Amino acid sequence: MKTLFTICLLFCFSLAMGQVQFKSGKNGFINFLRENTVYPRFSKDNCVQGTVNVSFKLDEQGKVYFSKISKGILSDLDEEALRLVRLSSGKWQVPAGYDTTVSIVVPVNFVLSGYNCEGKSSEEMQESIRSYQAEEALTNSVINFYKNIDQAKPGQEDQIIAIKNQLGIDDEYLDDRIKMALKKIKQGDKQGACEDFIFVKYMGSKKADDYLAKYCK
């Protein structure tokens, strides 16, 4: 059976948890991660796993007002870990007089089971991460083209389409991205969903236009 695990390792922020608690109880944050993780497609397809450390601060209402990656994997798992922490905003309970300038660091461990990843070596995973970074640069070139398509030169889009084909960004990929976005909408993560819808738009597709109009005004 294929399963996805996202686990927060409690010992790394036990000091902060002495002051701050998740509103749903002792294991609330762990359960929250398990229920809300959308394992990114690239990392899932390439067996990229590991721990991402996210640093964040809470205001007096338990809302996340600052967050950043303090130690990442340099893949799409970084973005998902950051999204999950931001999604937890408002679900924390802080005591009276809590120092809102204190940073809490949570390590989020991404693990795949049943995806034929058990024999994946660390060298192979690092190569996948390097491939991700190279693909990210190409993806950004596609995004920049469609953002500024009014300035495109004749024949330039043919080159961009070739890059999209190289990256495997086809209708099936974009449909999958939209499904992920709709799952985030159900989670209450409007920002994350709109980022996905905008991504689809800047891949030169109109597939997400109705969702952008509905959710991202």
Disulfide bonds with the S-S distance in Angstrom:
Cys47-Cys117 2.09
Cys194-Cys216 2.03
